[in-house]
Amino acid sequence: MAPFPHPDLTSLAELDDHALAAHVATAAGNLLKSLRVDAAAEGLDADVLRKQGDHRANQLILDHLAAARPDDPVLSEESADDDRRLRAARVWIVDPLDGTREFAEEGRVDWAVHVALVVGGTDLIGAVALPAEDLVLATRPAPALPPPRPGRLRVVTSRTRMPAAATRVAEALDADLVPLGSAGAKTMAVVRGEVDVYAHAGGMYQWDSAAPVAVAMAAGLHVSRIDGSPMVYNGPQAWLPDVLVCRPELAARCLEALGKMGR
């Protein structure tokens, strides 16, 4: 594969945090699209493509953030944890390639790049790139929440397994289940009005949800843990196993259904 052009990074420090998150997510997404095209032309093995995507997108993100915000630690799925982050007020939480399975499948668009800045554990800035759709959704300008769709409600769920949280909410709302790949793609489907609820429990890390949650909150959606408590980031453990993202008018019904599941 040809090396991806490395842009001049000296001007990145001039961007505000919202614009920086969007810029970095866009750059990583463009790199991943190029890798995907080259892999198809060269007949590259899917496992090799996934590893290349994870590694090279991660390095690009780290290089960009180091140039723009050298004092901010980064928590990334693809890097060793930086113990400075627990003492820092500002921490970038990134997933360079969310949905590696879908990334390596020809024609699939449900993979993403997550770039988030967490300030004080709860204040979130971020961007989610959906590179296969040439789309980046960010906290500024925030996406406009579409009006409710006509017809039956829709709950997004995993392609590869059927999480109990999604099933329970779908039953409570008499909703259809819609399978998608990455957590970012699922959350952005709610932001874009394609589905109404994303409920997940039992298997997630901070980088899976930080940027999607930032964008969803900016759009005016309900966002919480499945017990209704707020999402808190930069905790000692990378594990943050559950999230509920839904239209505000559905939040009470979703939380009631999830509360019954817990009991």
C-alpha positions in Angstrom: 0.0 0.0 0.0 1.2 3.5 -0.8 2.0 5.8 2.1 -0.8 8.2 2.9 0.2 11.9 2.4 1.1 13.5 5.7 -0.2 17.0 5.8 1.4 20.0 7.5 0.2 19.9 11.1 1.5 23.2 12.2 -1.8 25.1 11.8 -3.9 22.6 13.8 -3.3 24.4 17.1 -5.3 27.3 15.7 -8.5 25.2 15.6 -10.9 25.2 18.5 -11.6 21.8 20.1 -14.8 21.2 18.2 -13.2 22.0 14.8 -10.1 19.9 15.8 -12.2 16.9 16.6 -14.0 17.1 13.3 -10.7 17.7 11.4 -9.0 14.7 13.0 -11.9 12.4 12.4 -12.1 13.5 8.8 -8.4 13.0 8.2 -8.5 9.5 9.7 -11.6 8.6 7.7 -9.9 9.7 4.5 -6.9 7.5 5.3 -9.2 4.5 6.0 -11.0 5.1 2.7 -7.8 5.1 0.8 -6.6 1.9 2.5 -9.9 0.2 1.6 -9.6 1.2 -2.0 -6.0 0.0 -2.2 -6.8 -3.2 -0.5 -9.5 -4.0 -3.0 -7.2 -3.3 -5.9 -4.4 -5.4 -4.4 -6.6 -8.3 -3.2 -5.4 -7.8 0.4 -6.5 -10.2 3.0 -9.3 -8.9 5.3 -7.4 -9.5 8.5 -4.4 -7.6 7.2 -6.7 -4.7 6.1 -8.2 -4.5 9.6 -4.8 -4.4 11.3 -3.5 -1.8 8.8 -6.6 0.3 9.4 -6.4 0.2 13.2 -2.7 0.9 13.2 -2.4 3.6 10.6 -5.6 5.5 11.6 -4.4 5.4 15.3 -1.0 6.8 14.4 -2.6 9.6 12.3 -4.9 10.6 15.2 -2.0 10.6 17.7 0.2 12.7 15.4 -2.6 15.3 14.8 -3.5 15.6 18.5 0.2 15.7 19.6 0.7 18.6 17.1 -2.4 20.5 18.1 -2.7 19.8 21.9 0.6 18.4 23.1 -0.3 18.7 26.8 -3.5 16.6 26.5 -3.2 12.8 27.1 -5.0 10.4 24.8 -6.9 7.3 25.6 -7.1 5.1 22.5 -8.3 1.6 21.8 -5.1 1.0 19.8 -2.5 2.4 22.3 -1.2 1.7 25.7 -3.0 3.6 28.5 -1.4 6.9 29.4 -1.3 7.2 33.2 -1.2 11.0 32.9 -4.9 11.0 32.0 -6.2 10.3 35.5 -4.6 13.5 36.7 -5.6 15.6 33.6 -8.7 17.7 33.3 -8.7 17.3 29.5 -8.4 13.9 27.9 -9.0 12.8 24.3 -10.8 9.5 23.9 -10.6 8.0 20.5 -11.4 4.9 18.5 -9.5 5.0 15.3 -11.6 2.4 13.6 -14.9 1.4 15.2 -16.4 -1.5 13.3 -13.4 -3.3 12.0 -15.5 -6.2 10.8 -17.6 -3.9 8.6 -14.6 -1.9 7.4 -13.2 -5.1 5.7 -16.5 -6.1 4.1 -17.0 -4.7 0.6 -19.9 -2.3 0.3 -20.6 -1.9 4.1 -20.9 1.7 5.3 -21.6 1.1 9.0 -18.0 1.7 10.4 -16.8 4.9 12.0 -14.0 7.0 13.5 -14.5 8.4 17.0 -12.7 11.5 18.3 -13.8 13.0 21.6 -12.4 15.4 24.2 -13.6 14.9 27.7 -13.3 17.8 30.2 -13.8 17.0 33.8 -15.3 13.6 33.1 -18.7 14.8 31.8 -18.3 17.8 29.4 -17.9 16.3 26.0 -16.7 17.7 22.6 -16.3 15.4 19.7 -16.9 14.1 16.2 -17.9 10.9 14.5 -16.9 10.3 10.9 -18.8 7.9 8.7 -16.2 7.8 6.0 -18.0 5.4 3.6 -20.8 8.0 3.5 -18.5 11.0 3.3 -20.1 12.3 6.5 -18.8 13.8 9.7 -21.1 14.7 12.6 -19.7 16.9 15.3 -20.7 18.9 18.4 -20.3 22.2 16.6 -22.3 22.9 14.6 -24.5 20.3 16.3 -26.7 18.2 14.1 -30.4 19.2 13.9 -32.6 16.4 15.4 -35.1 15.4 12.7 -38.8 15.2 13.6 -40.2 11.8 14.5 -40.5 9.4 11.6 -44.0 8.1 10.7 -44.7 4.4 11.2 -43.4 1.9 13.7 -40.6 2.7 16.1 -37.1 1.3 15.4 -34.4 0.1 17.8 -30.9 -0.4 16.4 -29.0 -3.6 17.5 -25.9 -5.5 16.8 -25.4 -7.5 13.5 -23.7 -10.4 15.3 -25.6 -10.9 18.5 -28.9 -9.8 20.0 -28.2 -7.8 23.2 -30.9 -8.2 25.9 -31.1 -4.4 26.3 -32.2 -3.8 22.7 -34.6 -6.7 22.7 -36.3 -5.6 26.0 -36.7 -2.0 24.7 -38.0 -3.2 21.4 -40.6 -5.3 23.1 -41.6 -2.5 25.4 -42.0 0.0 22.5 -43.5 -2.6 20.1 -40.6 -1.6 17.8 -38.7 -3.2 15.0 -35.1 -4.2 15.5 -32.6 -2.9 12.9 -29.1 -4.5 12.8 -26.0 -2.3 12.2 -22.3 -2.6 12.7 -20.3 -0.1 14.8 -21.4 1.7 17.9 -20.7 5.0 16.2 -22.9 4.0 13.2 -25.7 2.9 15.5 -25.6 6.1 17.6 -25.5 8.3 14.4 -28.5 6.4 13.1 -30.4 7.8 16.1 -29.0 11.3 15.5 -30.0 11.2 11.9 -33.5 10.0 12.6 -33.1 6.6 10.9 -33.9 4.8 14.1 -35.3 5.9 17.4 -33.3 4.1 20.1 -29.9 2.6 20.7 -29.7 0.6 24.0 -26.6 -1.5 24.7 -25.4 -3.3 27.9 -22.7 -5.7 28.8 -19.8 -5.0 26.5 -18.3 -1.6 25.8 -15.4 0.7 26.4 -15.0 4.4 26.9 -13.8 4.9 23.3 -16.9 3.1 21.9 -19.3 5.7 23.2 -17.4 8.9 24.1 -17.6 10.6 20.7 -21.0 9.2 19.7 -22.4 10.3 23.0 -20.9 13.8 22.6 -22.6 14.2 19.2 -25.9 12.7 20.4 -26.0 15.1 23.4 -25.3 18.1 21.2 -28.2 17.0 19.0 -30.6 17.1 21.9 -31.1 13.3 22.3 -31.5 11.6 25.7 -28.2 10.0 26.7 -27.5 8.1 29.9 -26.4 4.8 31.4 -29.1 2.2 31.2 -30.0 2.9 34.9 -30.6 6.5 34.0 -27.3 7.8 35.6 -25.1 10.2 33.5 -22.2 9.0 31.4 -18.9 9.7 33.1 -15.6 9.4 31.3 -11.9 9.2 32.1 -12.4 6.7 34.9 -9.6 4.4 36.0 -11.0 1.5 34.0 -11.5 1.8 30.2 -14.6 -0.4 30.6 -17.9 1.5 30.4 -20.3 -1.2 29.6 -23.7 0.4 28.7 -25.4 3.3 27.1 -28.9 4.5 26.2 -29.4 7.0 23.4 -32.9 7.7 22.3 -35.3 10.4 21.3 -36.3 12.5 24.4 -39.9 11.6 24.3 -39.1 7.8 24.5 -36.6 8.1 27.4 -39.0 7.3 30.3 -40.4 4.2 28.5 -36.9 2.9 27.6 -35.6 3.4 31.1 -38.6 1.7 32.6 -38.0 -1.3 30.3 -34.3 -1.4 31.1 -35.0 -1.1 34.8 -37.3 -4.1 34.7 -34.5 -6.1 33.0 -32.1 -5.2 35.8 -34.5 -6.3 38.4 
